[in-house]
Structures are given as C-alpha cells and as structure tokens.
Amino acid sequence: MAEPVPDVASLAFAEPASRARWLNSRLPAGSLYSDAKRAVHPDSRASWRLSPDAFWLPPEVGAFLEQLGEDILSLYRATNALYLASARGTQPRWVSEYYDLGRPESLVDYGRLNRTRRALPGVLRPDLFLTDDGFVATELDSVPGGIGFGASMGRLYAEMGINPVGGPDGMVDGFLAMVASAAGRDDPTVAIVVSEESGDYWDEMAWLAGACRARGASVHAVRPDAITFTEEAILVPVGGSPGPRDETSVDPAATRVTAHVIYRFFELYDIKNVPKWELMLYAAKKQKVVITPPIKSYLEEKLTFALVHHPALERFWTGELTAARFDRIRQVIPQTWILDPRPVPPHATVPGLSVGGMPLQSWHQLKSLGQKDRRLVVKPSGFDALAWGSRGVRIGHDLPEAEWSGAIDAALAAFPSTRHVLQRFHAAKRATVPWYDFDRREVAQMVGRARLTPYYFVVGDGVRLGGAIATVVPIDKKLIHGMVDAVMVPCAIRAT
C-alpha cells in the first residue's frame, strides 16, 4: 500500500518520515546523480539515501566557506601565473615540465595562447573533509559534477522551509552569472557539451540547462556530434540534443542558434575521443566562441598541491597571494609530494617526509613502511581516466604490503605519461545524519564521515558561493564519494 505524502504547505511541520516521502515523490524517475543509477530500494527514486533534513553547519563554517572561495580563486590565478612564468623561464623550468610531460603538444600550445592567458575555470569545487585539525581539501575540481544535482535538491529542500547555502536558486544563478562573465555579454547562448565519457552526468546537466531556459536563458545541453559549424559560428540545436547514451540523433532541420559559450563538461585527457573537438578548439582560437573551463590541462592537476608546499616556491606564492592568504591555503591543502622516479642526489632529501625517523632519499623506501606508518594516499595527478571520482586512489594503511609496494612501483612507472602524487591521509570526523529506511518505513540515524563540496562560480574578479552538498558515508568506508550507502544532502547554516 502506498504511503501518504504530505501537502507541501504542511511540510515545515511534518514529521521526518513524511518529509522524506515527499522528497522521494518529487524526484524525477531518472536519477540526477551519476553513480550508475543503482536503486537503494524499489520504492526509492534516488541512488543515494534520502535525508529529511539539511546537513547543518554552524555560522563560523559558513564564514569559512565564503572566505575559502576567494582563497581558491587566488590560488588558481597564482598557479596560472606560475605555469606561464615557468614556461617563459622566469620561474623554475621544472614546474611547467611537470605539468606538460606526456601532454599532447596541441593542448600545451592552447594553454599558452596570449589571448587566453588570464582565463580561469568558471566553476571551482573543493572536496573538503572536516578533521580534528580543521578542514582539509583533498582535491580541487574545475570540471565538477553535481551542479544540476545540487541545484535541484536545493530547490526541493527550500520548499520544505530550509534555506540552503547559496539560496534556493544559488546554483542556477551562479552558473548563469558565470557564463555571462565568461562571454563578456548579457544573456549569452550557452552549449553545455557532455562527452560520452561523462555521459553518466547527462541527466543533471540536461536538468541544469532546462532550469536555465525556464529563467529565459538560452542554455542547451548537447552531445559533441550535435554541434554544427560554419566559418562564422558554432551552432547548437534549440532545446539541446538527445543524451550521449541515446541512439537517436538531432533532426537536421531542427532550429539552431549561435553559441557564444561552450561549457566544457569533459576532461582534457579524453579530448581526442570527443567528436569535433578540433573544430571547437579552432573556433575558440578564432574567437568565435569562448570555452570554459579553458583548455589548460595544468589547471586540472593535483600536483599543484605539492608545489604549494615546495620550499623553493614559497617566495613566489607569498608574493602572488600575500603571506596571510598563503598561510590559510597551506592549512587547508594537505602535504603532498610528486612521485618522481628520478634519483635524488646523495646530498639531498625529499622535504617534509621521513621513513623510520630517517630523511627520505628514494621513494622505494616507502615500501618498507609498516601498516600503521602507511597513513598515506597515492593518486594520479590528472589527465588520466583514473584521476577523477576516487578511481585511482590507493590508501596505504588499507592495503596489504605487497599491494602497497605495487602501488608505489606503478605510480613511478607511469611518470612519463601520468604524474602521481603522495598525500598524507586525513580522516574526517564523525557525523550523524538521518536517512529514510524504505524497508522499515521510518527515519534512521547513520554514523558516518562527511565530505563537503561547495560550488563557487567565478564572476568577474570574484567568486559566488552557489551551494554546498554534504556526502556522508558509513563509518567503515575509507573513501568518501557518492555511493548507494551514502546520504547526499544540501548544506544549510544553522542560525545562532
């Protein structure tokens, strides 16, 4: 028998189970989340555990998130400057060499174009863990999923009387302001280009485009082969195209409009598998369209974390960021090292890292660490299919000795094509969240660990915090990411 669903007018006073059932009734039949769309329960429309309440943050965390957005934008701006200065030879050459090794020459050239030298990604999303020592950013993502998901969920929770971080339409407002800023004009026509590799996110990006059109904006989610070209413009079908997994194609007679902005929702490592990518880049080079995030693979690498902590670059960072901002950034970014297989000179050591109380002079020394001392993480830096979504993450103390040794060897061997980084492991603090158990038809409590993902939209010289999502996984999970057992919910600030 179907369970009763309360009227929206009574939601603020409804008991938690009724609120969860109302949320479920309002979710689309196709999940907006990308984790293979696995069902939690036959009665659930979500591929995650629904919570009847927001993830509440104290006011001081809200203030921290606002400040963090400006700090992260400044870090991207400084990283961009560091790379270009390194390429010119006015900063150490090894910086740009780390970023460019194994990258296609065409992408390196696009990343150095004078006309786009100041261009930065339009959406910035850190992955934040709250630890005993404060917040730690395990990753910075400039091609993040979750915009449409967060926007749609924020609206639903707002209907229940909860004001999410950024406001009920903060994500949509932020996205529209960002693309207008990137285009340098009001009301640009925007093509959200979703590749086959990123096809799991199609539903949410199509939702985002539809939400923008409902506001009167010309935003269309398209797969790459739906784009057409002339000498003067890139054209996209009005209303978008069928998704990457859909075998149907766009009607050739469909009405098309000139795109001013391409929002690139695909990773650069996959660009050669994206239909018409050369034409898109050609049009951008001829200034027929703006592509954001820009074609700058060096801004999509985790090895930047290692450079932030590199003592030889400290003077550069403090000069670009100011000492106070640089100090705040280093508090949030964990110690990180680039796994470089080249021999360390006999008189040199790896800064800030020791094994058994002895300075590290070879990465192979890491293999001798006991399990308790392996609170370290190995992950690909970028430009690799395993460099996103926790796919390539290897946690030292969670691996048998042979697998840990193999992870070090594999990372060092991959250096010419994919740099890997070593990071200190930081455990997130415990958090307790409510979720709706469809079997018992009641709200249960889950003790887990939380990751916060705030979304910042770059507008002019500043950023706008559009929203924030909390992902809470059961306490026994080492990696925190979207999964069938996770609670995923918008964040909100609790008034004092």
C-alpha positions in Angstrom: 0.0 0.0 0.0 1.4 3.4 -0.9 2.4 5.6 2.0 0.8 9.0 2.4 2.7 12.0 1.1 2.0 15.4 2.9 1.0 18.5 1.1 3.8 21.0 0.6 2.1 23.6 2.8 2.4 21.3 5.8 6.0 20.2 5.2 7.6 22.6 7.7 5.5 20.9 10.5 5.5 17.3 9.1 7.4 14.6 10.9 10.7 13.5 9.3 9.4 10.3 7.6 6.7 12.2 5.9 9.2 14.8 4.7 11.4 12.1 3.3 8.5 10.5 1.4 7.6 13.9 0.0 11.2 14.4 -1.2 11.1 10.9 -2.9 7.8 11.7 -4.6 9.3 14.8 -6.2 12.5 13.2 -7.5 12.5 12.5 -11.3 12.2 8.9 -12.3 15.7 9.0 -13.7 18.2 9.8 -11.0 20.1 13.1 -11.3 23.1 11.5 -9.6 25.7 9.7 -11.7 26.7 6.7 -9.7 25.4 4.1 -12.2 21.8 5.0 -11.0 21.6 2.0 -8.7 18.4 1.7 -6.8 18.6 1.9 -3.0 15.1 0.3 -2.8 12.3 -0.5 -5.3 10.3 2.3 -3.7 13.1 4.9 -3.9 13.7 7.1 -6.9 17.2 8.0 -5.6 20.5 6.2 -6.0 21.6 7.5 -2.6 20.0 7.6 0.9 17.5 10.3 1.3 17.6 12.6 4.3 14.6 14.5 5.6 16.8 17.4 6.8 19.7 19.5 5.6 23.3 19.0 6.7 23.5 21.8 9.2 26.7 23.9 9.6 27.5 26.5 12.3 27.8 30.1 11.2 31.6 30.1 11.5 31.8 27.3 8.9 29.6 29.4 6.6 32.0 32.3 7.0 34.9 29.9 6.4 33.3 28.7 3.1 32.8 32.3 1.9 36.5 33.1 2.5 37.7 29.8 1.1 36.2 30.6 -2.3 38.2 33.8 -2.7 41.3 31.9 -1.5 40.9 29.1 -4.0 40.3 31.6 -6.9 43.5 33.4 -5.9 45.3 30.0 -5.9 44.1 29.2 -9.4 45.2 32.7 -10.5 48.6 32.3 -9.0 49.0 28.8 -10.4 48.2 30.1 -13.8 50.8 32.8 -13.4 53.4 30.3 -12.1 53.0 28.0 -15.0 53.3 30.7 -17.6 56.3 32.3 -15.9 57.9 28.8 -15.8 57.3 28.3 -19.5 58.9 31.7 -20.2 61.9 30.8 -17.9 61.3 33.5 -15.3 60.3 30.8 -12.7 61.9 27.3 -12.4 61.5 25.4 -15.7 60.8 22.1 -13.8 57.3 23.5 -12.9 56.0 23.6 -16.4 57.9 20.4 -17.3 56.0 18.6 -14.5 52.7 19.9 -15.9 53.4 19.3 -19.6 55.2 16.0 -19.7 53.2 13.5 -21.7 50.6 16.0 -22.8 49.8 16.5 -26.5 51.7 19.4 -28.0 48.5 20.9 -29.3 47.0 21.2 -25.8 50.2 22.7 -24.4 50.1 25.3 -27.2 46.4 26.1 -26.5 47.2 26.5 -22.8 49.8 29.2 -23.6 47.8 31.3 -26.0 48.2 35.0 -25.2 44.5 35.9 -25.7 43.5 33.3 -23.0 46.5 33.7 -20.7 44.3 35.1 -17.9 41.4 32.7 -18.4 40.5 30.5 -15.4 37.9 27.8 -14.8 34.4 29.2 -14.2 33.3 26.6 -11.6 35.6 25.7 -8.7 34.7 22.8 -6.3 37.0 21.7 -3.4 36.4 18.4 -1.7 36.6 19.2 2.0 36.9 16.9 5.0 36.4 18.3 8.5 39.2 16.7 10.6 40.3 17.2 14.2 42.7 19.9 12.8 40.1 21.8 10.7 39.1 21.5 7.1 41.3 19.6 4.6 40.8 19.9 0.8 41.8 16.5 -0.7 41.1 17.8 -4.2 40.2 20.8 -6.3 37.9 20.1 -9.2 37.4 22.6 -12.0 35.2 20.2 -14.1 32.9 19.1 -11.3 29.8 17.0 -11.5 26.9 17.8 -9.1 25.8 21.2 -10.3 22.4 20.1 -11.6 22.1 17.6 -8.7 22.8 20.3 -6.1 20.6 22.9 -7.8 17.6 20.5 -8.0 18.0 19.3 -4.4 18.4 22.8 -3.1 15.1 23.8 -4.6 13.3 20.8 -3.0 14.7 21.4 0.5 13.8 25.1 0.1 10.2 24.0 -0.5 10.4 22.3 2.9 11.3 25.6 4.6 15.1 25.1 4.6 17.3 27.8 3.1 20.3 26.0 1.6 23.8 27.5 1.4 23.7 29.9 -1.6 19.9 30.2 -1.5 17.2 28.1 -3.3 18.5 29.0 -6.8 22.1 29.8 -5.9 23.5 27.2 -8.3 21.4 28.3 -11.3 22.0 32.0 -10.6 25.7 31.3 -10.1 26.0 29.3 -13.4 24.2 32.0 -15.4 26.3 34.8 -13.9 29.5 32.8 -14.6 28.7 32.1 -18.3 27.7 35.7 -18.8 31.0 36.8 -17.3 33.0 34.3 -19.4 31.2 35.6 -22.6 31.6 39.2 -21.7 27.9 39.8 -22.6 24.5 39.6 -21.0 22.3 36.6 -21.9 24.7 34.6 -24.0 23.7 31.4 -25.7 25.5 28.5 -24.0 26.1 24.9 -25.1 26.8 22.5 -22.2 28.8 19.9 -24.1 28.7 16.5 -22.5 31.0 13.8 -23.8 30.4 10.0 -23.9 32.9 9.5 -21.1 30.9 12.0 -19.0 27.6 10.6 -20.0 26.6 9.4 -16.5 26.2 13.1 -15.7 23.9 13.8 -18.7 20.6 13.9 -16.7 21.8 16.5 -14.3 23.4 18.7 -17.0 20.2 18.5 -19.1 18.3 19.4 -15.9 20.5 22.4 -15.4 20.1 23.6 -19.0 16.3 23.2 -18.7 16.3 25.2 -15.4 18.3 28.0 -17.1 15.9 28.1 -20.0 13.0 28.3 -17.6 14.6 31.5 -16.4 14.6 32.8 -20.0 18.3 32.0 -20.7 19.5 30.3 -23.9 21.3 27.2 -22.4 21.3 23.9 -24.2 22.8 20.5 -23.2 24.3 18.8 -26.2 26.5 15.9 -27.1 29.5 16.9 -29.2 28.3 15.5 -32.5 25.1 17.6 -32.3 27.2 20.7 -32.9 27.5 22.2 -36.4 30.0 24.7 -37.7 30.2 27.5 -40.2 33.1 29.8 -40.9 31.4 32.4 -38.6 29.8 30.4 -35.8 29.2 27.3 -33.8 25.5 26.3 -33.9 23.6 24.1 -31.5 20.0 22.8 -31.6 17.5 24.8 -29.6 16.5 22.8 -26.5 19.6 20.6 -26.7 20.1 17.1 -28.1 19.4 13.5 -27.1 21.9 12.3 -24.4 25.2 10.5 -25.1 23.6 7.1 -24.3 20.7 7.8 -26.6 20.9 6.3 -30.1 18.6 8.9 -31.6 20.1 11.9 -33.3 19.2 15.5 -33.8 16.8 16.3 -36.7 18.9 18.1 -39.3 16.1 20.5 -39.8 16.0 21.4 -36.1 16.2 25.1 -35.3 19.8 26.1 -34.4 21.3 29.1 -32.6 24.8 30.5 -32.5 26.6 29.5 -29.3 28.7 32.2 -27.5 30.0 29.9 -24.8 30.8 26.2 -24.7 30.7 24.9 -21.1 33.1 22.0 -21.5 31.8 19.1 -19.4 34.6 16.6 -20.3 38.1 16.0 -19.1 41.0 17.0 -21.3 42.6 13.6 -21.1 39.6 12.4 -23.2 39.5 15.2 -25.7 40.7 13.1 -28.6 37.7 10.9 -28.2 35.3 13.8 -28.3 33.8 14.3 -31.7 34.5 17.7 -33.4 37.0 18.7 -30.6 39.4 20.1 -33.2 36.7 22.3 -34.6 35.7 23.5 -31.2 39.3 24.5 -30.4 39.7 26.1 -33.8 36.6 28.2 -33.3 37.9 29.3 -29.8 41.2 30.2 -31.3 39.5 32.3 -33.9 37.4 33.9 -31.1 34.1 32.6 -32.5 33.3 31.1 -29.1 34.5 31.0 -25.5 35.3 27.6 -24.0 35.2 27.3 -20.2 36.9 25.7 -18.4 39.7 26.9 -20.6 41.9 24.4 -22.5 44.6 24.4 -19.7 45.5 21.0 -18.6 47.9 22.4 -15.9 44.9 23.8 -14.0 43.4 20.3 -13.7 46.4 18.6 -11.9 46.6 17.6 -8.3 50.4 18.1 -8.3 49.7 21.8 -7.7 49.2 20.7 -4.0 52.8 19.6 -4.0 54.0 22.9 -5.4 52.1 24.8 -2.7 54.3 23.1 -0.1 57.5 23.2 -2.1 60.0 25.3 -0.1 61.7 26.6 -3.3 58.4 28.2 -4.4 57.4 29.8 -1.1 58.6 33.3 -2.1 56.6 33.1 -5.3 53.4 32.1 -3.5 53.7 34.7 -0.8 54.3 37.4 -3.5 51.3 36.4 -5.5 48.9 35.6 -2.7 50.1 37.6 0.3 51.5 35.8 3.3 48.2 35.7 5.2 46.3 34.1 2.2 49.1 31.7 1.5 49.1 30.6 5.1 45.3 29.9 5.0 45.7 27.9 1.8 48.5 25.8 3.3 46.4 25.0 6.3 43.7 23.6 4.0 45.8 21.8 1.4 47.5 18.6 2.8 51.2 17.9 2.5 51.7 16.4 -1.0 54.7 15.2 -3.0 55.2 14.3 -6.6 56.3 10.7 -7.1 59.2 11.4 -9.4 61.3 8.3 -10.2 64.5 10.2 -11.0 67.3 9.7 -8.4 67.6 12.2 -5.6 71.2 13.4 -5.3 73.2 11.9 -2.4 73.3 15.3 -0.6 69.5 15.9 -1.0 66.3 14.7 0.7 62.6 14.9 0.0 61.4 17.9 2.1 59.0 17.2 4.9 59.0 13.4 4.5 60.8 10.7 6.6 60.8 7.0 6.9 61.5 5.4 10.3 62.9 8.7 11.5 65.3 8.9 8.6 65.0 11.5 5.7 63.6 10.1 2.5 66.1 9.9 -0.4 64.3 7.3 -2.5 60.6 6.6 -3.0 61.3 2.9 -2.7 62.0 3.5 1.0 58.2 3.9 1.3 57.8 0.2 0.6 59.3 -0.7 3.9 56.8 1.2 6.0 54.6 -0.9 8.3 50.9 -0.7 8.0 50.5 1.8 10.9 53.0 4.1 9.3 51.4 4.0 5.8 48.8 6.7 6.5 49.5 7.9 3.0 47.5 8.1 -0.2 48.7 7.6 -3.8 46.6 9.1 -6.6 47.1 10.1 -10.2 47.6 13.8 -10.6 45.4 14.3 -13.7 45.0 13.8 -17.4 44.0 10.2 -16.8 40.8 8.1 -16.7 41.6 7.2 -13.1 42.2 10.7 -11.9 38.6 11.5 -11.0 35.9 10.0 -8.9 38.2 8.2 -6.4 39.0 5.7 -9.1 42.8 5.7 -8.8 43.1 6.4 -5.1 45.2 3.9 -3.1 45.2 4.2 0.7 48.4 2.9 2.2 47.2 1.6 5.6 44.2 -0.1 3.9 46.4 -2.2 1.6 48.5 -5.4 2.2 52.2 -4.8 2.0 52.5 -6.3 -1.5 49.7 -4.2 -2.9 51.2 -1.0 -1.3 54.6 -1.8 -2.8 52.9 -2.4 -6.2 51.1 0.9 -6.0 54.4 2.8 -5.5 56.0 0.9 -8.4 53.1 1.5 -10.7 53.0 5.2 -9.8 56.7 5.7 -10.5 56.5 3.7 -13.8 53.6 5.9 -15.0 55.6 9.1 -14.5 56.3 9.9 -18.2 52.6 9.9 -19.0 50.8 10.5 -15.7 52.3 12.0 -12.6 51.1 10.6 -9.3 51.1 12.3 -6.0 51.6 11.1 -2.5 49.4 12.8 0.2 49.1 12.4 3.9 45.9 10.7 4.8 43.4 12.7 6.9 40.4 11.1 8.5 37.1 13.0 8.5 35.4 13.5 11.9 32.3 11.5 12.7 29.0 12.9 11.7 25.5 11.6 12.4 22.8 12.1 9.8 19.1 11.0 9.5 18.0 8.9 6.5 14.8 7.3 5.4 14.8 3.5 5.6 12.3 2.3 2.9 12.2 -1.2 4.4 11.2 -0.1 7.9 9.3 3.0 6.6 11.0 5.1 9.3 13.9 7.5 9.7 17.1 6.0 11.0 20.3 7.6 12.2 23.6 6.9 10.4 27.0 7.5 11.9 29.5 8.2 9.2 32.1 10.6 7.8 31.3 13.6 5.7 32.7 15.4 2.7 31.5 18.9 1.9 31.6 20.1 -1.7 30.9 23.8 -2.0 30.4 25.2 -5.6 32.0 28.5 -6.4 31.1 30.4 -9.6 33.7 32.8 -11.0 32.1 36.1 -11.9 34.4 39.0 -12.9 37.3 39.1 -10.5 35.4 37.4 -7.7 33.5 34.2 -6.8 30.0 33.5 -5.8 29.1 30.6 -3.5 26.2 28.9 -5.2 25.6 26.0 -2.9 27.2 23.1 -1.0 26.5 19.4 -0.8 27.4 17.0 2.0 28.1 13.4 1.2 28.1 11.2 4.3 29.2 7.6 4.0 29.1 4.8 6.7 31.8 4.9 9.2 33.6 1.8 7.9 34.1 3.3 4.4 37.7 4.7 3.8 36.8 6.7 0.6 34.1 9.3 0.7 32.2 9.6 -2.6 28.7 9.2 -3.9 27.6 5.6 -3.4 24.4 3.7 -2.8 25.0 3.7 1.0 25.7 7.5 1.2 23.5 10.2 2.4 23.7 13.2 0.0 22.0 16.4 1.1 22.3 20.2 0.7 24.1 22.1 3.4 22.5 24.9 5.4 23.7 27.3 8.0 22.1 27.0 11.5 21.2 30.3 12.9 22.7 31.1 16.3 
